[in-house]
């Protein structure tokens, strides 16, 4: 428990690129090695948001350590949200209504205040390419309508590979979400794609972009709130083996620590 009666939890999001080894990986490196490396990254997180999972079935480490949400088919693989059993006692899956999000209500084990107030979390993989900006925004808006209709009201976590360009940020913020990047503006985490350095793919041109996001929102009538308790961190952004050009994915991951605090009614 944190000072003031709060409970600490960490959120981790990562596009795992179907666990397919990088073109720069050692010859003996396998998809199982990539999955195990992601498991090590996820072990310290309370909420895990994964994209581009290769199949609609969880890995063994997921069911061992986590409550597992729906595997939702997207334009590339599956997305899923996981809740660590240390931090959450129960999880209720919410229908995504055709949206590319895995959505759940999860009951924290150590939340201050009323024990029945859930954390609502959605892990997603939105459409790629610049020309799909309007449809990306529409999908986020429909997701937020789904979350706003849930009872009892509780804080929201929304994250994943949004495939957004920076010009789209202002529109999502207008919908009521807070971008964890805005709290720190740390240049070290301003890009989650850097194909100038990360040559996961053998072809293509080098560019940088912040495709991935962690958002949160505390509804006005909730008695449980999320407060960022540290800077947004980039993870899986260093070589995965002795080979300096070997990265786990073409994306880097993001990690954000929060404190859950009681809000008097």
N, C-alpha and C positions, 0 to 999 in steps of 0.2 A: 504494500500500500504506500502511496505517496503522501507527502506532507499535506495536511488538511483533509485527510480521509479519502483521497483519490486512489484510483487503481491505474497502474501503468499498462499500456499495451502498445505494441509496435505493428505497423502495417507494412507489408512487403508486396510489391507488384513486379512481375517479370514476364516478358514474352520469351518463352523457352525454345522457340524455333523448332518445335516438334522433337526436341532433344537430338536433332541431327548434328553430328560432329561438324565443326568448322572445316573448311578446306585447308586450314593451317594446323589442324589437330595432328598429334602423333598418330602413326598408322594403327597402333593398337587401341586407340581411344574409341569407345563405343557409345551408343545411345544410352546404355545403362550407366556408363561413367558420367555422362551429362546429367542424367536424372539424379544420381547420387550427389553430384555437386550442387544441384538445385535444392535437394533435400537438406544439405548442410546449411545453405543460405536461409532456408525457410525455418529451420529449427528454433531460432530465437524469436520468431514473429508470432503474434497472436492471431492476426488475420493475414492470409496469403491469397493473392490474386494472380492467377496464372492465365496466360494466353498462348495460343498455338500449341495446345496439347495434342498429341498425335491421334489419340483414340478416346472414346467416350467412357473409358474405364479408369479408375484411379490406380496410381502406382501403389505398391505395398506400403511404402513409407507414409503415404497420405492417409490411408485408412487406419494405420497403426497410431498415428499421432494427432489426427485431426478429425473433426466433424466435416463431412464433405458435402458441398452443395451440388446443385445440378451441373452436369456437363452440357453446355449449350453450344450447339453448332454455330460457327460464324463463317465468314468468307474464307477463312484459312484455319482449319483445325477447330479445336474446342476451347472454350474459356470456362473457368471454374473458380469459385471462392471457397477457401478452407478456413476453419476456425480451430485453433489449437485447443486440445482437451484440457490443458492446464488453465486456460482463461475463460472457457465457455462451457456451460453445463448442458445446454440444449440448443438445437438449431431447427428452425422451421423454414422450409424452402418456399419461395414465392414464385408463382408462374411469371415467366418473363414476357409473355404475350407476343412472341415472335421477335423480341428485341435481342441484340447480341450481347446479353448480360446474364450472368449467373447471380441470382438475387436471393438473399436469405435474411431472416430475423434471428439473431443469436443472443442468448441470455448470458451475460457475464457472470462469472463465479464470484467476483469480489467487487461488484459495483456499489458505490455509496448510494444511500437513499433507498427507494423502493426496489426490491429485488426482481420485480416482474417487468421492468422497463428494458426492452431489447436494444441492441445496436443493429441497425439495418445496414447491410453491406452489399455492394454490387460490383462484380468484376466483369469488365467488358473488353471487347475488341471491335472497335468501330471501323467503318469503311475507309479504305485507303484513297489516296490521290486527291490532289488539290480541288478538282472539280466537284467532289462530293461533300463540300463543306456544309451546304444547306441541309442535306440529308443527315449528316453526322449530328448537327445541332438538333434536328427534329427528333432523332432517336434519343438523345440525352433528355430533351424536354419530356418525351413520353415516359422515360424511366423515372424522372422526378415526380411526375403525376402519380405514378404507381407508388412511390415511396411516401408521398404526401397523404395518400389515402389509407395508410396503415395505422392500426391502433393496437396498443397504446402508442402515442408519439414517442420517438426516441431519436438519437443522433444518427446521421447518415455517413457512411464511408463509400465513396465511389472512386474506382481506380481502374487502371489497365492501360492497354495500348489504344489511345484515342485517335491516332493518326492525324492529329490536328496540327495546323500551322499556327504560328504565333498570332496572326491576325484574327484568329477565331477565339482567342482567350476571352476577350471582352464580352462576347455574346454568352459564353457559358457562365461567367461571373454574374451577368445580369439575371440569369435564371436562379441565382441564390447560392451557388456553390462557392466555396472558398478554396482556391488553389494553394496547396502547401508550398509551392515554389514562391508565391508572393510574400510569404512570411519571412523568407531569408534572402531571396534574390542572390543566392550564392552562384557565382559564375561557374564554379566547379560542377554544378548539377544542371546547367542550363541546356545541355544536350543529352538525350538518351540514345541518340543514333549518331555515330561518327565513323563513317566508312572511309574517311581519310586515314584513320589509325586502325580501326577494327576491320580487317579484310576477311571477314567471315565468308563473304561471297568472292569468288574468283573474278567475276565480271562486274560491270557497273562502274559508275563514277563516284568520286569521293565528295561527300557533303555531310553537313551536320544539321540536326533538327531535334526539337524536344517533342517527340511523338507521345511519350508516356506521361501519365498524370496520377496524382493522388489528390482527391478533393474530399472535403467534409462539409457538413452543414448541421447546425443545431436548431431544430424548429422552435418557434417561440413558446410553444406549450409543453415542451419536454422538461422532465425533472432530472434528466441525465444529459450531460454535455461533454463533448470532446474538446480538449484544449491541447494544441501542439506543445510538446515539452522538450523540443530540441529542433535542430535544423533538419531540413530535408537532406537525405544522404543518397548518393549514387552508389550502387553495389554491382558486382559482377562486371566491373569496368577495368579489371586487370587480367593478365593472362591466366588461363585456367590450368596451364601446365608449364613445363620448362621452355616451351616454344614461345617466344615473345609476341608472336602474332596470333596465338591461339586464344580465342574468346569463346565463352559458352554459347553466345547467341549473337545475332546481328544487332540486337538491342542491348542496352544496359538496364539494370533494374533500379528501382527506387525503394527507399525505406524511410518511414516517418514514425517517430515516437509520439504518443499521445498520453494525456492523463484524462481519465474519466472522472468527472466531478459531479456532485449533487447540486442541483439547482432548486432552491426552495420554490414551491408553487405560489 
